[in-house]
Amino acid sequence: MIQHHVRSRRSAEEFPRAEHLAYKIAAVAADEVEVPQDTAEMIVNRIIDNAAVSAASVLRRPVSVARAQALAHPVSAGGAAVFGVPGRFSAEWAALANGTAVRELDFHDTFLAAEYSHPGDNIPPIVAVAQHRGATGRDLIRGIATGYEIQVNLTRGMCLHEHKIDHVAHLGPSVAAGLGTLLHLDVDTIYQAVGQALHTTTATRQSRKGLISSWKAFAPAFAGKMAIESVDRAMRGEGAPAPIWEGEDGVIAWLLGGPEASYTIPLPDRGEAKRAILDTFTKEHSAEYQSQAPIDLARRMRERVLEATGGDLGKIESIVLHTSHHTHYVIGTGSQDPQKFDPDSSRETLDHSIMYIFAVALEDGSWHHADSYSPERAHRPETVALWRKISTTEDPEWTRRYHSTNPEEKAFGARAEITLEDGTVIVDELAVADAHPLGARPFARENYIEKFRTLAEGVVDTAEQDRFLDVVQALPEVKDVAELNIELSDAVLDRAPSLPEGLF
């Protein structure tokens, strides 16, 4: 890996295009290096994972809205598939619909470093363009490998949330780069597409703050849509603001650390394999990633707590979760969001409340992508009482481990201190989720398939499940990736909510 040092530049400063971060990203995307077998296998796993969470979300209102928008844009030639329905539709709108389905339940893969990310968000737009252009499975794998490589390495080196910029600002450029690889575009064209994609997908992180709405699911899907349009314009010869990151009025100078700030972005050297996807991890539970280990921790502590309280969790005086800066300030009490304690809050808000999540996991000893968020579940008086006894605090050691580059000590968990009314204190900690590569039950291919089968039950016919799994597991040999789509019966689609009329 080459460590690229990136800083703001004055307009009068000599700064050749080849030194721009966008150009260096484009060079990685244009490199025709082969994808290693383990990278390709993990890409297959993540396509299965995305299909699983899409099946679970396909009947939800935001996904139904995005699907309705896409269905209003049919095409007679080319086009891409929309999850659940037959036919071909405009690729950028299909990417929006499918990306929203993937993101709606916050249930797919993650990478956490200086920034946080869900690199599986790269898959829907890259698949959509692959279908539109009739690409092979091999080309699709190459494009997805690049998308992961760029987003993961931007996430390693450039913090966005510190400056209240949403993490999808790394996704637009990564999708553009992945599409450049998929389409075998030249460096200069990819360079312009990356710049345009960044410029059109940079927004504040209010989408993940306060009362969180369904836009949280749309935001990454919209970034993928914008990246597709950026590539289309760049292929037609249109340029981008440049240098987009380093310019005097660019992203670093005015949206991130300022004119004096510098960042170090690792990128593969020419001929170096793209392996970043192997550093990412998926979710066993439908909740923000930093709550994955605490859910497992709550389940593990439950028996001890029930024994100590005689089965009455009302005897708990307080619960303090000692954790990292990120967890404390994003999904903990450090956020100072009163909505995180409100049973009337949206599902998206509860998904970002570790206090709610820990309370429910401790009470139920389990976690369900729908039932654990239902209004009835959130309004249980005993749950509300326990929920409001929970707080988080930043522990410097957990913050250090969160940012560690040593995979053996990198951690996304917490230490829970549960104090009972009689003064008894029960303490336990968990560094990584059970499903993490270093966890108690690391996810392998069979776990991804089990997750897909579980979430697809009652939604996707068994024969269609089998057909999809056969195609995706043979992806390197697939000649037409249109076969990756999953179609649902009319009876299933009829269960989706009725929607008011829109513009299209």
C-alpha positions as CSV (number, residue, x, y, z in Angstrom):
1,M,0.0,0.0,0.0
2,I,1.1,3.6,-0.7
3,Q,0.4,6.2,1.9
4,H,-0.8,9.3,0.1
5,H,-0.6,12.5,2.1
6,V,-3.4,14.9,1.2
7,R,-3.8,18.5,2.2
8,S,-5.5,21.7,1.0
9,R,-3.7,23.7,-1.8
10,R,-3.9,27.3,-2.9
11,S,-5.2,27.9,-6.4
12,A,-1.8,29.5,-7.4
13,E,0.1,26.5,-6.1
14,E,1.7,24.2,-8.6
15,F,-0.2,21.0,-8.2
16,P,-0.2,18.5,-11.1
17,R,-3.3,16.5,-11.8
18,A,-1.5,13.2,-11.2
19,E,-1.0,14.3,-7.6
20,H,-4.7,14.9,-6.9
21,L,-6.3,12.3,-4.7
22,A,-9.1,11.8,-7.2
23,Y,-6.5,11.0,-9.9
24,K,-4.8,8.5,-7.6
25,I,-8.1,6.8,-6.9
26,A,-8.8,6.7,-10.6
27,A,-5.4,5.1,-11.2
28,V,-6.3,2.3,-8.8
29,A,-9.7,1.8,-10.5
30,A,-8.1,1.6,-13.9
31,D,-5.5,-1.0,-12.9
32,E,-6.5,-4.3,-14.5
33,V,-5.1,-6.4,-11.6
34,E,-6.8,-9.7,-11.0
35,V,-9.1,-10.1,-8.0
36,P,-7.8,-12.7,-5.5
37,Q,-9.9,-15.7,-4.8
38,D,-10.7,-14.8,-1.2
39,T,-11.8,-11.4,-2.2
40,A,-14.1,-12.8,-4.9
41,E,-15.5,-15.3,-2.4
42,M,-16.3,-12.5,0.1
43,I,-17.9,-10.4,-2.7
44,V,-20.3,-13.4,-3.3
45,N,-21.0,-13.5,0.5
46,R,-21.9,-9.8,0.5
47,I,-24.2,-10.0,-2.5
48,I,-26.0,-12.8,-0.7
49,D,-26.1,-10.6,2.5
50,N,-27.6,-7.7,0.5
51,A,-30.2,-9.9,-1.0
52,A,-31.1,-11.2,2.5
53,V,-31.7,-7.7,4.0
54,S,-33.5,-6.6,0.9
55,A,-36.0,-9.5,1.3
56,A,-36.6,-8.4,4.9
57,S,-37.2,-4.8,3.9
58,V,-39.0,-5.1,0.6
59,L,-42.5,-4.5,2.0
60,R,-41.5,-1.5,4.2
61,R,-42.8,1.9,3.2
62,P,-39.5,3.6,2.3
63,V,-38.5,0.7,0.1
64,S,-41.9,0.7,-1.5
65,V,-41.6,4.4,-2.2
66,A,-38.1,3.9,-3.8
67,R,-39.4,1.0,-5.8
68,A,-42.4,3.0,-7.1
69,Q,-40.0,5.8,-8.2
70,A,-37.9,3.2,-10.1
71,L,-41.0,1.5,-11.7
72,A,-41.9,4.9,-13.2
73,H,-38.7,4.8,-15.3
74,P,-39.0,1.7,-17.5
75,V,-36.7,1.3,-20.4
76,S,-37.0,-0.6,-23.7
77,A,-33.3,-1.3,-24.1
78,G,-30.6,-2.0,-21.5
79,G,-31.7,-1.1,-18.0
80,A,-31.4,-2.9,-14.7
81,A,-33.6,-5.0,-12.5
82,V,-35.4,-3.7,-9.4
83,F,-35.5,-6.1,-6.5
84,G,-38.7,-8.1,-6.4
85,V,-40.2,-7.3,-9.7
86,P,-39.8,-8.4,-13.4
87,G,-38.8,-6.0,-16.1
88,R,-35.9,-3.6,-16.8
89,F,-35.7,0.0,-15.5
90,S,-33.4,3.0,-15.8
91,A,-30.2,1.9,-14.1
92,E,-29.8,4.9,-11.8
93,W,-33.4,4.6,-10.5
94,A,-33.0,0.8,-10.1
95,A,-29.8,1.6,-8.0
96,L,-31.9,4.0,-5.9
97,A,-34.6,1.4,-5.2
98,N,-32.2,-1.5,-4.6
99,G,-29.9,0.6,-2.5
100,T,-32.7,1.8,-0.3
101,A,-33.8,-1.9,0.2
102,V,-30.3,-2.8,1.3
103,R,-29.9,0.1,3.7
104,E,-33.4,0.3,5.2
105,L,-32.9,-2.1,8.1
106,D,-29.2,-1.2,8.8
107,F,-28.5,-4.9,8.6
108,H,-25.6,-5.3,6.1
109,D,-21.9,-4.9,6.3
110,T,-19.7,-2.3,8.0
111,F,-16.2,-1.0,8.3
112,L,-15.2,1.3,11.1
113,A,-11.9,3.3,11.4
114,A,-11.3,7.1,11.4
115,E,-14.8,7.2,9.8
116,Y,-17.6,4.7,9.6
117,S,-19.1,3.1,6.5
118,H,-21.3,0.5,5.0
119,P,-19.3,-0.6,2.0
120,G,-22.0,-3.0,0.9
121,D,-23.8,0.2,-0.3
122,N,-21.4,0.0,-3.3
123,I,-23.1,-3.2,-4.6
124,P,-26.5,-2.0,-5.8
125,P,-25.3,0.8,-8.2
126,I,-22.5,-1.3,-9.5
127,V,-24.8,-4.3,-10.1
128,A,-27.3,-1.9,-11.8
129,V,-24.8,-0.6,-14.3
130,A,-23.4,-4.2,-14.9
131,Q,-26.9,-5.3,-15.8
132,H,-27.5,-2.3,-18.0
133,R,-24.3,-2.9,-19.9
134,G,-24.6,-6.7,-20.0
135,A,-21.4,-7.2,-18.0
136,T,-20.1,-10.5,-17.0
137,G,-19.8,-11.8,-13.4
138,R,-16.1,-11.4,-13.6
139,D,-16.3,-7.8,-14.5
140,L,-18.9,-7.2,-11.7
141,I,-16.5,-8.8,-9.2
142,R,-13.7,-6.5,-10.3
143,G,-16.0,-3.4,-10.0
144,I,-17.2,-4.3,-6.5
145,A,-13.7,-5.1,-5.4
146,T,-12.7,-1.5,-6.4
147,G,-15.7,0.1,-4.7
148,Y,-14.8,-1.6,-1.4
149,E,-11.2,-0.8,-1.8
150,I,-11.8,2.9,-2.2
151,Q,-14.5,3.4,0.4
152,V,-12.6,1.4,3.0
153,N,-9.3,3.2,2.5
154,L,-11.0,6.7,2.5
155,T,-12.7,5.5,5.8
156,R,-9.3,4.5,7.2
157,G,-7.7,7.9,6.6
158,M,-10.3,10.7,6.5
159,C,-12.8,11.4,9.3
160,L,-16.0,13.0,8.2
161,H,-18.3,12.9,11.2
162,E,-15.9,15.0,13.2
163,H,-17.0,17.8,10.9
164,K,-20.6,16.7,10.8
165,I,-20.4,15.5,7.2
166,D,-22.3,12.3,6.4
167,H,-20.3,9.2,5.6
168,V,-21.8,8.8,2.2
169,A,-19.3,11.5,1.0
170,H,-16.9,8.5,0.8
171,L,-19.5,6.4,-1.1
172,G,-20.0,8.6,-4.1
173,P,-16.4,8.5,-5.1
174,S,-16.0,4.8,-4.3
175,V,-19.0,3.9,-6.5
176,A,-17.7,6.1,-9.3
177,A,-14.3,4.3,-9.1
178,G,-16.0,0.9,-9.0
179,L,-18.0,1.7,-12.1
180,G,-14.8,2.8,-13.8
181,T,-13.3,-0.6,-13.2
182,L,-16.5,-2.4,-14.3
183,L,-16.6,-0.5,-17.5
184,H,-12.8,-0.5,-18.2
185,L,-12.7,3.3,-18.4
186,D,-9.5,5.2,-18.7
187,V,-7.9,7.1,-15.8
188,D,-8.9,10.6,-16.9
189,T,-12.6,9.7,-17.3
190,I,-12.7,8.0,-13.9
191,Y,-10.9,11.0,-12.4
192,Q,-13.7,13.4,-13.6
193,A,-16.4,11.0,-12.4
194,V,-14.9,10.7,-8.9
195,G,-14.8,14.5,-8.6
196,Q,-18.3,14.9,-9.7
197,A,-19.6,12.1,-7.5
198,L,-17.9,13.7,-4.4
199,H,-19.2,17.1,-5.2
200,T,-22.8,15.9,-5.6
201,T,-22.9,13.5,-2.6
202,T,-21.5,15.6,0.3
203,A,-24.1,16.5,2.9
204,T,-24.3,17.1,6.6
205,R,-24.9,14.2,9.0
206,Q,-28.2,15.5,10.3
207,S,-29.6,12.5,8.6
208,R,-28.2,10.5,11.5
209,K,-28.9,12.9,14.3
210,G,-31.9,13.8,16.4
211,L,-35.2,12.4,15.0
212,I,-33.8,10.2,12.3
213,S,-36.1,9.7,9.3
214,S,-36.3,7.2,6.4
215,W,-33.8,9.5,4.5
216,K,-31.1,7.5,6.4
217,A,-31.9,4.6,4.0
218,F,-32.3,6.8,0.9
219,A,-29.0,8.8,1.5
220,P,-26.5,6.0,0.4
221,A,-28.8,4.9,-2.4
222,F,-29.0,8.5,-3.6
223,A,-25.2,8.7,-3.5
224,G,-25.0,5.6,-5.7
225,K,-27.5,7.1,-8.1
226,M,-25.5,10.3,-8.3
227,A,-22.3,8.3,-8.9
228,I,-23.9,6.6,-11.9
229,E,-25.0,9.9,-13.4
230,S,-21.5,11.3,-12.7
231,V,-19.9,8.5,-14.7
232,D,-22.4,9.0,-17.5
233,R,-21.5,12.7,-17.8
234,A,-17.7,12.0,-17.5
235,M,-18.0,9.4,-20.3
236,R,-19.6,12.1,-22.5
237,G,-16.6,14.4,-21.8
238,E,-17.8,16.5,-18.9
239,G,-15.4,17.6,-16.2
240,A,-15.6,18.0,-12.4
241,P,-14.5,20.7,-9.9
242,A,-10.8,20.1,-9.4
243,P,-8.9,19.5,-7.3
244,I,-12.1,18.4,-5.5
245,W,-10.6,17.4,-2.1
246,E,-7.5,19.7,-2.1
247,G,-8.7,22.9,-3.7
248,E,-8.5,26.2,-2.0
249,D,-12.3,26.2,-1.8
250,G,-12.5,22.4,-1.8
251,V,-13.8,19.7,0.6
252,I,-10.8,19.7,3.0
253,A,-10.5,23.4,3.3
254,W,-14.2,24.2,4.0
255,L,-16.0,21.0,4.9
256,L,-13.3,19.0,6.8
257,G,-10.2,20.0,8.8
258,G,-9.5,23.3,7.1
259,P,-6.6,24.8,5.1
260,E,-4.0,23.5,7.6
261,A,-5.3,20.0,7.9
262,S,-3.7,16.9,6.3
263,Y,-4.9,13.3,5.8
264,T,-3.1,10.1,4.9
265,I,-5.0,7.8,2.6
266,P,-3.7,4.3,1.9
267,L,-4.2,3.0,-1.6
268,P,-2.9,-0.1,-3.4
269,D,0.2,0.3,-5.6
270,R,-0.1,-0.5,-9.3
271,G,-0.4,-4.3,-9.7
272,E,-1.4,-4.7,-6.0
273,A,-4.5,-6.8,-5.3
274,K,-7.6,-5.2,-3.9
275,R,-8.3,-7.0,-0.6
276,A,-10.0,-4.3,1.5
277,I,-13.3,-6.2,1.6
278,L,-11.6,-8.8,3.8
279,D,-11.3,-6.2,6.6
280,T,-15.0,-5.5,6.7
281,F,-17.6,-7.4,8.6
282,T,-21.4,-8.0,8.5
283,K,-24.1,-8.0,11.0
284,E,-25.9,-10.8,12.8
285,H,-28.4,-8.2,14.3
286,S,-30.4,-5.5,12.6
287,A,-28.9,-2.5,14.4
288,E,-26.1,0.0,14.1
289,Y,-22.8,-1.9,14.1
290,Q,-21.5,-0.5,17.3
291,S,-24.4,-2.1,19.1
292,Q,-23.6,-5.6,17.7
293,A,-21.2,-6.6,20.5
294,P,-23.4,-4.9,23.2
295,I,-26.4,-7.0,22.0
296,D,-24.3,-10.2,22.4
297,L,-23.0,-8.9,25.7
298,A,-26.5,-8.3,27.0
299,R,-27.6,-11.8,26.0
300,R,-24.5,-13.2,27.7
301,M,-25.2,-11.3,30.9
302,R,-28.9,-11.9,31.0
303,E,-28.8,-15.2,33.0
304,R,-26.5,-13.8,35.7
305,V,-28.7,-10.7,36.1
306,L,-31.9,-12.7,36.3
307,E,-30.4,-14.9,38.9
308,A,-29.2,-12.0,40.9
309,T,-32.5,-10.1,40.7
310,G,-34.8,-13.1,41.2
311,G,-36.1,-12.5,37.7
312,D,-37.1,-8.9,38.4
313,L,-35.1,-6.5,36.2
314,G,-36.9,-3.7,37.9
315,K,-34.3,-4.2,40.7
316,I,-31.6,-2.8,38.5
317,E,-30.5,0.6,39.8
318,S,-28.4,1.6,36.8
319,I,-26.4,0.3,33.8
320,V,-23.3,2.1,32.5
321,L,-21.7,1.1,29.3
322,H,-18.1,2.0,29.1
323,T,-17.2,2.3,25.5
324,S,-15.5,4.2,22.7
325,H,-15.8,7.8,21.7
326,H,-17.7,6.9,18.6
327,T,-20.2,4.7,20.4
328,H,-20.8,7.2,23.2
329,Y,-21.3,10.2,20.9
330,V,-23.1,8.5,18.0
331,I,-25.5,6.0,19.6
332,G,-25.0,6.7,23.3
333,T,-25.8,9.5,25.8
334,G,-22.9,11.5,24.5
335,S,-25.1,12.4,21.6
336,Q,-27.4,14.4,24.0
337,D,-30.3,13.3,21.8
338,P,-33.5,13.1,23.9
339,Q,-35.1,11.2,21.0
340,K,-32.9,8.2,21.9
341,F,-35.0,7.7,25.1
342,D,-38.4,8.4,23.5
343,P,-40.6,5.3,22.8
344,D,-42.4,7.3,20.1
345,S,-39.2,7.8,18.2
346,S,-38.8,6.3,14.7
347,R,-37.3,2.9,14.1
348,E,-34.3,4.7,12.6
349,T,-33.8,6.6,15.9
350,L,-34.2,3.5,18.1
351,D,-31.6,1.7,15.8
352,H,-29.2,4.5,16.9
353,S,-29.9,4.2,20.6
354,I,-27.6,1.8,22.4
355,M,-29.6,2.4,25.6
356,Y,-32.9,1.1,24.0
357,I,-31.1,-1.8,22.3
358,F,-29.2,-3.0,25.4
359,A,-32.5,-2.8,27.4
360,V,-34.5,-4.9,24.9
361,A,-31.6,-7.4,24.4
362,L,-31.2,-7.8,28.2
363,E,-35.0,-8.3,28.7
364,D,-35.6,-10.7,25.7
365,G,-32.2,-12.4,25.4
366,S,-32.6,-12.1,21.6
367,W,-32.9,-9.5,18.8
368,H,-35.3,-9.4,15.9
369,H,-35.1,-7.1,12.9
370,A,-38.8,-6.2,13.2
371,D,-40.3,-7.3,16.5
372,S,-37.5,-5.6,18.6
373,Y,-38.5,-2.2,17.1
374,S,-42.3,-2.5,17.1
375,P,-44.2,0.4,18.8
376,E,-45.7,-2.2,21.2
377,R,-42.2,-3.4,22.2
378,A,-40.8,0.2,22.6
379,H,-43.8,1.3,24.8
380,R,-43.6,-1.5,27.4
381,P,-43.5,0.3,30.7
382,E,-40.9,-2.0,32.2
383,T,-38.7,-1.5,29.1
384,V,-39.0,2.3,29.2
385,A,-38.1,2.2,32.9
386,L,-35.0,0.0,32.3
387,W,-34.0,2.0,29.2
388,R,-33.9,5.2,31.1
389,K,-31.5,3.7,33.6
390,I,-28.9,3.1,31.0
391,S,-26.1,5.6,30.1
392,T,-22.8,5.5,28.3
393,T,-19.4,6.9,29.0
394,E,-16.3,7.2,26.9
395,D,-13.4,5.1,28.1
396,P,-10.0,6.1,26.6
397,E,-8.9,2.5,26.3
398,W,-12.0,1.5,24.3
399,T,-11.4,4.5,22.1
400,R,-7.8,3.5,21.6
401,R,-8.8,0.0,20.7
402,Y,-11.5,1.3,18.3
403,H,-8.8,3.1,16.3
404,S,-6.1,0.4,16.6
405,T,-4.6,-0.8,13.4
406,N,-3.8,-4.2,15.0
407,P,-6.8,-6.5,14.2
408,E,-6.1,-8.5,17.3
409,E,-6.9,-5.6,19.6
410,K,-9.3,-3.5,17.4
411,A,-12.6,-3.5,19.3
412,F,-16.1,-2.2,18.8
413,G,-17.6,-3.3,22.1
414,A,-18.1,-2.2,25.7
415,R,-17.8,-3.0,29.4
416,A,-21.2,-3.1,31.1
417,E,-21.5,-2.3,34.8
418,I,-25.0,-3.3,36.1
419,T,-25.7,-2.0,39.6
420,L,-28.6,-3.5,41.5
421,E,-30.7,-1.7,44.2
422,D,-29.0,-3.8,46.9
423,G,-25.5,-2.5,45.7
424,T,-24.5,-5.7,43.8
425,V,-22.5,-4.8,40.7
426,I,-22.4,-7.3,37.8
427,V,-19.6,-6.5,35.3
428,D,-18.8,-8.1,31.9
429,E,-17.3,-6.9,28.6
430,L,-17.1,-8.0,25.0
431,A,-14.7,-6.6,22.5
432,V,-16.2,-7.8,19.2
433,A,-19.6,-9.2,18.1
434,D,-19.9,-13.0,18.0
435,A,-20.3,-12.8,14.2
436,H,-17.1,-10.7,13.7
437,P,-14.1,-12.5,12.1
438,L,-12.5,-12.7,15.5
439,G,-15.7,-13.3,17.4
440,A,-17.2,-16.4,19.0
441,R,-19.1,-17.4,15.8
442,P,-17.5,-15.8,12.8
443,F,-19.7,-15.6,9.7
444,A,-18.8,-17.9,6.9
445,R,-20.7,-18.8,3.6
446,E,-23.2,-21.0,5.4
447,N,-24.0,-18.2,7.8
448,Y,-24.7,-15.8,4.9
449,I,-26.9,-18.4,3.3
450,E,-28.7,-19.1,6.6
451,K,-29.3,-15.3,7.0
452,F,-30.7,-15.1,3.5
453,R,-33.0,-18.2,4.0
454,T,-34.2,-16.8,7.3
455,L,-35.0,-13.3,6.1
456,A,-36.4,-14.5,2.8
457,E,-38.9,-16.9,4.4
458,G,-42.4,-16.0,3.5
459,V,-41.2,-13.4,1.0
460,V,-39.2,-15.2,-1.6
461,D,-40.4,-18.6,-2.9
462,T,-38.0,-21.5,-2.1
463,A,-37.4,-22.2,-5.8
464,E,-36.5,-18.6,-6.4
465,Q,-34.2,-18.7,-3.3
466,D,-32.5,-21.8,-4.8
467,R,-32.1,-20.2,-8.2
468,F,-30.6,-17.0,-6.9
469,L,-28.1,-18.9,-4.6
470,D,-27.0,-21.1,-7.5
471,V,-26.4,-18.0,-9.8
472,V,-24.5,-15.9,-7.2
473,Q,-22.3,-18.7,-6.1
474,A,-21.2,-19.3,-9.7
475,L,-20.7,-15.6,-10.2
476,P,-17.2,-15.7,-11.8
477,E,-18.6,-17.8,-14.6
478,V,-21.9,-15.9,-15.1
479,K,-22.1,-14.3,-18.5
480,D,-25.2,-12.1,-17.8
481,V,-25.6,-10.6,-14.3
482,A,-29.3,-9.9,-15.0
483,E,-29.8,-13.3,-13.5
484,L,-28.9,-11.9,-10.0
485,N,-32.3,-10.3,-9.6
486,I,-34.9,-11.9,-7.3
487,E,-38.6,-11.8,-8.3
488,L,-41.5,-12.0,-5.9
489,S,-45.0,-13.2,-6.4
490,D,-47.8,-10.7,-6.9
491,A,-49.4,-12.0,-3.6
492,V,-46.2,-10.9,-1.7
493,L,-45.9,-7.5,-3.4
494,D,-49.6,-6.8,-2.7
495,R,-48.7,-6.8,1.0
496,A,-46.7,-3.6,0.5
497,P,-48.3,-0.4,1.8
498,S,-50.5,1.7,-0.4
499,L,-48.7,5.0,-1.3
500,P,-49.9,8.4,-2.2
501,E,-49.3,9.6,-5.8
502,G,-45.9,11.2,-6.5
503,L,-44.5,13.3,-9.3
504,F,-43.7,10.5,-11.8
